[in-house]
Amino acid sequence: MIFCVTSLFADLEILGGKVVNASIGPLGFDLTNDGNVDITMSSNGMLGIGTSDPKSSMEVAGSVGFNLETFTASTGTISGNSIVLADTASGNITLTLPVASTVTGRLYQIKKISDNYQLSITAAANIDNYNSAIVLSTSASGFPYVNVVSSGTQWLITSRSPD
């Protein structure tokens, strides 16, 4: 499915699917040719998936999937996976966050999935005023986790399991 929108929707080329509304207002795409709008682009830049009237920058009516990766050993920099699992059953693991200024707004959910050993999370600069790595070892309430977001200048902890 390839489509191209140019000149503020004035020229529209669709290969496959069907344009439901090609006015300067919202664009609705019926990609399955069933008469229902699958994707909507509103005139104020809101994107809707499964809705014809998005109320947020991106609104999804349905489930959303995220990239998930499990690490069993230390690695270089974490890449584009939103959810990171660290299986420390065989030894300590160190994971490094990307440079915060290169991924503004990116959120990582990082969870240790073994009772053994430790998980260290490092970054090029301090993480939320920590002078060294965040270390997850054990937690009385299940496997420990930390969620971090890039402010564009540093990594901030948005939530963390109790130690």
PyMOL commands that set and color helices and strands:
alter all, ss='L'
color gray80, all
select helices_A, chain A and resi 100-102
alter helices_A, ss='H'
color red, helices_A
select strands_A, chain A and resi 2-6+11-15+18-21+27-30+39-41+47-49+58-60+68-71+83-86+93-96+107-112+119-122+134-136+145-150+155-160
alter strands_A, ss='S'
color yellow, strands_A
deselect
rebuild
show_as cartoon
